[in-house]
Amino acid sequence: MRDQEGVILLREAGGYGDVICLGAAALAIKLAHPHWRVIVYTPQPFVDTASHLVGVDEVWSLGFLEDVRRTRRGRCDPLDPTKYPYLKSILDRGYPVVDEYCPAFQYEATCVGELLFNRPQVFARTGGVEDVSRACPQWRVSEDEMRCAREWVTQRCDLGRPLIGYQPRCTCRARSLPVDLWVPLAERLSKSGNVVWFDCVVPPIEVPDGTTLCVGLPIPLVAGVVKQCKVVLTVDSLMVHLCASLGAPAVGVFGPTDGRNITRTYPSLTPLDGESTRCSLPCNYNSLKGWKKECRETGCDRMLSHSVESIANHVEKTSRVAT
């Protein structure tokens, strides 16, 4: 008999946003069972992200993504250690294992009509939590990380003006703003403050004056910069979930995914859902609801309905409320 009860959250797939959402399950379990030890197993690239989530006590690596992809079980396969040997050491720990491979994807793909739960809620429900009405992850920023983030801002930004976070694109073109909006939006936002443009790589365009590029910064330091922003404008990416986990005021611009559902338990997030004459409802990457692979190349019709004026007005309104 163990002195301390615990639970293992097993997450074998990416990406970073879903790993942050997993924090909602960890926190909800911790609130329901304060003495339980919450252990996360996830691929190596997501270990640091998971370790920053409130409610997570222990994080173990499943290995690098390239190796995990070759050996991991299928999305709907059971936890069979004879077929997938890497599971044996996890199951041998004696704690119950919660399969968080991707229950939200399965829920979204099979749900008919309006989605009743967002991803944090689905993860928490999978973990056995009954009340998920406020399921939301929380992110820990250490004192050292906050100090480094402040130094980063001090060296690059006009400290006499408020910081406005800005992420116009993500790794999926269908969820990114049209390129012709990137610079006009940055210019409009820069009238109200110093714009910090977040990106994984240097954007293929010249950013306007009054804009500071934040490229390739580790997520914990990005979190420290976000905490200093008066408001953040972002597309559907890990930034949406990071802002929510920090309680940072933000406006999320959505197209193929349902922003109202995604931010259902994110009180600091204002969702802007696009409209389309072709697509009556967000498809959530579900082919049964209109998703087509070519949308990744052509972009999402719903994203095209957003305008600089509408987006900027919502950012300015959110900024005033945050004050």
N, C-alpha and C positions, 0 to 999 in steps of 0.2 A: 504494500500500500504506500503510495507516495505521500510525503509530508505536504506537498503543495500541488493542487490540481492545475491543469493547464490544457491548452488547446493549440494545435498546429494549423496555421493557414497556409495551404499549399497553392502557390501561384506559379505555374510553369510557363506562362506566356507574357509578352509585353503588352503595352508600352508603359511609359512613365505615368501617364494620367491615370490608368487603371490601377497601378500600384499605389498611387496616392489615395484613390477611392477605397482601396483595401483597408486603409487606415480607419475608415468609418466602421468597418466590421470589428477591427481590433479595439477601438475605443468603446463601441457599444458592448462588446463582450466584457471589457474591463469594468464598465460601469455596472453591468449586471452581476458580475462576479469579481469583485475587487482583488481577491486573493489568487485568482487564476493567473498563470503565466502564459502570455500570448507569444507564440513563436511563429515566425514567418520563414518559409523557404521560397526562394525566388532566384532567377538567373542572376549571375554576377553583376551585370550592369545596373540592376535595380536594388542591390543590397544597401547602398548608401541612402537611396531615397527612402526605402522602407524603414531604415534605422532612425530616421527623423520624425516618424509618425508617433504621436501620442497614443499610448495604449500598447505599443509593440515593445516587448521586453528583450527579445532575442531575434537575430536575423542570421540565417544560414544560406550560403550560396549553393545553387544547384549546378554551377559551372558556367562557362561562357556560352553565349547564345548559340554560336556555331555548333558546339558539342551538344547542347541541350536539344536543338532542333533535330539532330540526327537520331537521338535516342528517346525523346519524350513520347509519351502515350498520345493517342488521338484525343480529340476534344471530348468525346463522349465515352471513352474507354474507362472501365473501372480501375480502381487502385490495385493492380495485380503485380506484386513484386517478382513473381516468377517470369512474367513477360517483360517487365520493366525493372531490372535489378536495382536501379538507383533509388527505388521506392523503399527497399528493404530497411535501410538504416533509418529512414524517417518513421516507418511503421513500428520499428523495434523500440522506439523511444517510449512507447506505452501511452502516449497521449492520443486522444481522439484527433483525427485528421479531417479538416474541413476542405473539401475539394473546391477551390476557387479558380479552377482553370479558366473558365470564362462563363459563369452562370448568367451574367448580364446579357451577353451576346445571344445565348439560347433563349432567354426571356424575351428580348427585343425581337428576335426572329420569329417566334411563335405566337407572340401577343397579337390578338386581333383587336383593332380599334385603338383607343387612346392608351398610352403607357401609364400605368398606375404607380410605378416605382422608378426611381433613377438608379444609376449604377451603385452608388454608396448604399442605398437601401437594399438592393438585391444582394450585394455582398454581405450585408449585416443579416439579412433574412437567412441566407445560406449558412451563416454562422450560428443559427439557432436563436437569434434575437427577435422577440415578438414585437416590441414597440420600436419601429424604425422611422417614426414621423419626423425625427430631427437628425437622422443619420448624416453626419458630415465629418470628414477627416480633420485632424488638427496637426499642424506642423510645428516642430521645435526648432528654433534658431538659437544656436549657442552664442555666448558672449563673444567668443573669438570670431565666429562667422559674422556677427553683426558689426564688430569692429572693422573687419576686412571690407565689408560691404560699404560702410560709411567712408572708409578711406578711398574706395573705388569711386564713389560718388563725388567726394571732395576734390579729387584730382581731375575730374572730367566735366562736372556740371556747374552751372551758375547757381550757387547756394542761395542767392537772393530771390530765386523763383521756385515755385512748387514743382515737384517732379510728377510727370505724367507717363506712366508705362504704356508701351505700344507694341503689339505683336500682330502684324497684318497677315502673316502666313504661317503655315505649319508644314509638316512633311507630306500632307495630302492636298493636292491642288483643289479638290472639290470642297474642302473646308476653308480654303484661303480666300482672302479678298481679291477681287480683280486687280491686276497689276496697276492699271491706270488710276486706282484710288489710293495707292500707297503714299505717294508723295503729297498729293493734295490734302489728304487726311493729316499727315504729319505737319504740314504747314499750318493747317487750321488749328490743330492742337497746340502748336508752339506759341500761338497767341496768348495762351493761358498759362504756359509754364515751360519748363525744360523737358522735352520729350526724350525718354529713354527707349530706344528702338531695340527690342529683344529679338534675337535670331540665332539659329544654330550655326549658320555660315554667313559670310558677308553678302548682303543682298546685291543683285545684279544691276543696281541702279545707284545713282549718286543721291545720298540723303541730303535734305535741305538744311540750311542754317538753323540753329536752335535745336538740333537733334543730336543726341549722343548714342552711338552704336554700342550695344551690349551683346557681343558675339562670342559664343562658345564658353561662357562663364559657367562653372559648375552649378548645378541646381541649388545647393545650399546657399551659395552666395547670391544667386538670382533671388532666392527667397528674402535674403537680407536687403537687397535693393528694392524689391517689391514692398517691403514693410515701410520703406521711406517714401513711397509714392502716394500722392493724394488720391489718385484714381488710376486704374489700368484699363486700357482698351485691348481686347484680345479676341482672336478667333477661337474656334473650338479646338483646344489643344491642352497639353498638361497645364498651361498657364491658368485656364479656367479653374481647375481643381486645386492648383497651388494657391491662387488668390482666395478661394473658398476656405482652404485649410488654414490660411493666415488671417482670415476675417478682413481681407483688404477690399475696399470698395472697387468694383470693377463692372465694366460693360462687356458682355460677350456677344459676338456677332455669329449667327448660326445660319446654316443652309440646309444640307442634307440631314443633319441631326436636329432633334427637337429641343431647342434651347429652354423652353418652359419646363420640360421634364428634367433635363440635365441639371438645372439650377433649382429644382423643386425644394431641396433642403439647404440651399446656399443663400442665406439672407443677405449677404454682402454683394451678390451678383445680380445685375439687371440683364435679362436676355433680350436680344433683338432677333426675332425669327424672320427669315426672308419669305417672300411670296413668289409664286410662279403660276403661269397660265397652263404649264405642262404638268406640273407636279402639285397635286392638291394637298398632299401631306408630306412631312419629312420622311424620307425613306429609311433613315438609320442604317444605311448600307444593307438593307434587306431587299433582295431581288424580287420578292413577292410584293413589295411595296414600291417598285419602280426603279430600284438601284441598278445601274448599268456600269460595267467596268470602264467604259470609255469616259464616264464622268470624271474619272481621275485625271484624264488628259484634257478634256474640254472645259472642266470646271463645272460647278453646279449652277443651274439656272436660278435657283433661289438666292444664291449669293449675289447675282447680278442685280437684284432688286434693291439692294442697299445703296444709299447715296451718302456722299460726304456730309451734306447738310443734316440729314436725319441722324447719322451716327454721332457727329460732333455735338448736336443738340442734346442727345442722351448722355454723352460723356460730361458735358458742362452741367447738366442737371444733377447727375450723380455726384459730381465734384462739389456742387453747392450743398447738397444734402449731407455729404461727408464732413463738411466744415462745421 
